[in-house]
Amino acid sequence: MKSWRAETLGAPGEVLKLVDIDVPAPGPGEALLRVLATNIGLPDRMMLEGRYFMKPLLPITPGQEVVGIVEAVGAGYPFPVGTRVIGGTRFADGFGGLAQYCLSPADGAVPAADDMPDEQAAAVLGTFHVAYVGLVNRAGAKTGETLLVLGGSGGTGSTAIQLAKALGLTVIATARGPGKAAFCRRQGADHVIDTEAGALGEEVRALTGGKGADIVYDTVGTPLVEQALQAIAVGGRYIMIGFAGGSGFPTIEPFKILTRGISLTGALHSVRTPEERDDALTVLGRLFSDGAISMPIDEIVPFTRAPQALDRLGGEVHGKLIVAGSTAH
């Protein structure tokens, strides 16, 4: 099969090579998927450059999330051959989604809805499902509350904006520059704060009558954490999602949690109960079918241009980059 692989660390366009490797066999609790589309994000680029918190062994095949057809299963995998599923990949072991076939663990995998196209389905776990875990399952978001999304123009942030609006929240998003700010507004943000232009805490409190945001959804990490703590309401909920700011996960001192009366939680689609998963599938499926949410896609990239797409990440990307599956199976 064809697979994009990096034998050394560096810029994606320099280190990724399209090579022929054997089709892997699935082990217990995993499946071999024929890849239909792959979601790529900043963590994939950071991994290739050696800046990701997980240190996969070389060679690296990026692509942590895919939609694909189950071709073969190991013992205990829950979905039969022929099922179209959305799932994570064995990217840390060299079997990521930028290949004709990949290995996908059962943990976190869900069947793809019939009315959801491949390019939408490829990214739904790491975006809308993560947002659902964070906003609904962990933060218990209520209609009328105010959400502050740090990094609203990325794939995770922009889908959190959409879901929050569908749930009846007021959304304040942060962005850098007018292009990203306009994109956040198109996703439904009620207010957008340019983090290059002013003090975040003061602006959020001005927009909320001095109260602050009920919930903070942090996709940026360390660069904005102190400002976000100035912007959160007493009794607010701080949801830790990622570190698109490039400096790793933030450290929030227990004293600050105590003196602000806030709670701190994290959200992963792979860390939830079966009941939470089934509820998310039902609600998100209905919202998608009704047109209330839709994956914000910046570009659908041909398989042959995957390295160039990865090079774009971290720049002026609005929403998700999706790599189409190879047509040569």
PyMOL commands that set and color helices and strands:
alter all, ss='L'
color gray80, all
select helices_A, chain A and resi 12-15+42-48+91-93+118-121+125-138+155-166+178-187+200-207+222-231+254-260+274-289+303-312
alter helices_A, ss='H'
color red, helices_A
select strands_A, chain A and resi 2-6+16-20+30-40+65-73+84-88+101-105+110-111+146-150+170-175+191-194+213-218+232-240+263-266+297-301+320-324
alter strands_A, ss='S'
color yellow, strands_A
deselect
rebuild
show_as cartoon
